[in-house]
Amino acid sequence: MIIPTPIMVLLIAFIGLMLYFLVIANVYGAPFVPTPMRAVKRMLELAKIKPGNVVVDIGCGDGRLAIMADQIYHAQAFGFELSPPIFLYAKLRILFKRIKTKALIAFKDSRYIDLSEVDVVVLFMMPNPLRDFWKKKFEKELPPGARVISYAFSIPGWEPSHTEPPIKEENVGPIYVYKMSEIY
Ligand SMILES: C[S@@+](CC[C@H](N)C(=O)[O-])C[C@H]1O[C@@H](n2cnc3c(N)ncnc32)[C@H](O)[C@@H]1O
């Protein structure tokens, strides 16, 4: 019989925790695939952000959208990331690249954040979680003036106010812009 040592227990707990976050991120969001910078710039342009607007990336990866929303548009920008290694990567990238930003990049499951005071949600999530979870949360919590900017995938059942076509030769996907005032 194998007697588990404290190191083994810690290792198993660590692996279990990582797998847990990986599964949750995939079931309720998407795996880490960064949005191309060209699309990041366009998403933020299309969001029509005013200084001081609250901008949230609900699965921020390395934080690129939140950082640019702060740096270029002077938004109150938040990026939430659920996966510990990706979150750590985002923080280290900011540190080592000496990125100057007031954007708050936080380790958090954004399913549990309150969206009632958010002006702009930016996201890159898979179609199933968009249909089964995020759509309902946005309809319930986002105020009428809010905009939702989705990269790559549309929100099933919602009519976009604008669709930016993909740029196939640059591997850039489509961008869907939604105004909550047109959704209710
Ligand atoms: C496709 S990536 C997009 C990253 C970034 N938004 C970008 O556009 O470059 C999706 C990210 O969302 C994270 N994620 C998925 N579900 C999440 C949740 N419920 N809360 C916070 N982050 C989540 C994943 O770990 C992953 O890093």
The ligand as an SDF file (V2000), in Angstrom:
LIG
                    3D

 27 29  0  0  0  0  0  0  0  0999 V2000
  -10.7300   32.9810  -25.2580 C   0  0  0  0  0  0  0  0  0  0  0  0
   -9.8610   33.5990  -23.8520 S   0  0  0  0  0  0  0  0  0  0  0  0
   -9.9760   35.3350  -24.1440 C   0  0  0  0  0  0  0  0  0  0  0  0
   -8.9270   36.1380  -23.3800 C   0  0  0  0  0  0  0  0  0  0  0  0
   -9.0250   37.6550  -23.5480 C   0  0  0  0  0  0  0  0  0  0  0  0
  -10.3740   38.1330  -23.2570 N   0  0  0  0  0  0  0  0  0  0  0  0
   -8.6750   38.0750  -24.9310 C   0  0  0  0  0  0  0  0  0  0  0  0
   -9.6170   38.4280  -25.6550 O   0  0  0  0  0  0  0  0  0  0  0  0
   -7.5070   38.0400  -25.3170 O   0  0  0  0  0  0  0  0  0  0  0  0
  -11.0640   33.3150  -22.5570 C   0  0  0  0  0  0  0  0  0  0  0  0
  -10.4810   33.4520  -21.1500 C   0  0  0  0  0  0  0  0  0  0  0  0
  -11.5660   33.4820  -20.2330 O   0  0  0  0  0  0  0  0  0  0  0  0
  -11.1930   32.7970  -19.0570 C   0  0  0  0  0  0  0  0  0  0  0  0
  -12.4580   32.4200  -18.3900 N   0  0  0  0  0  0  0  0  0  0  0  0
  -13.3560   31.4930  -18.8000 C   0  0  0  0  0  0  0  0  0  0  0  0
  -14.4150   31.4740  -17.9620 N   0  0  0  0  0  0  0  0  0  0  0  0
  -14.1870   32.4220  -17.0260 C   0  0  0  0  0  0  0  0  0  0  0  0
  -14.9110   32.8780  -15.8950 C   0  0  0  0  0  0  0  0  0  0  0  0
  -16.1010   32.3380  -15.5630 N   0  0  0  0  0  0  0  0  0  0  0  0
  -14.3900   33.8790  -15.1390 N   0  0  0  0  0  0  0  0  0  0  0  0
  -13.1970   34.4300  -15.4590 C   0  0  0  0  0  0  0  0  0  0  0  0
  -12.4410   34.0260  -16.5080 N   0  0  0  0  0  0  0  0  0  0  0  0
  -12.9380   33.0350  -17.2870 C   0  0  0  0  0  0  0  0  0  0  0  0
  -10.3540   31.6260  -19.5540 C   0  0  0  0  0  0  0  0  0  0  0  0
   -9.5200   31.1230  -18.5510 O   0  0  0  0  0  0  0  0  0  0  0  0
   -9.5850   32.2900  -20.7030 C   0  0  0  0  0  0  0  0  0  0  0  0
   -8.3340   32.7980  -20.2790 O   0  0  0  0  0  0  0  0  0  0  0  0
  1  2  1  0
  2  3  1  0
  2 10  1  0
  3  4  1  0
  4  5  1  0
  5  6  1  0
  5  7  1  0
  7  8  2  0
  7  9  1  0
 10 11  1  0
 11 12  1  0
 11 26  1  0
 12 13  1  0
 13 14  1  0
 13 24  1  0
 14 15  1  0
 14 23  1  0
 15 16  2  0
 16 17  1  0
 17 18  1  0
 17 23  2  0
 18 19  1  0
 18 20  2  0
 20 21  1  0
 21 22  2  0
 22 23  1  0
 24 25  1  0
 24 26  1  0
 26 27  1  0
M  CHG  2   2   1   9  -1
M  END
$$$$
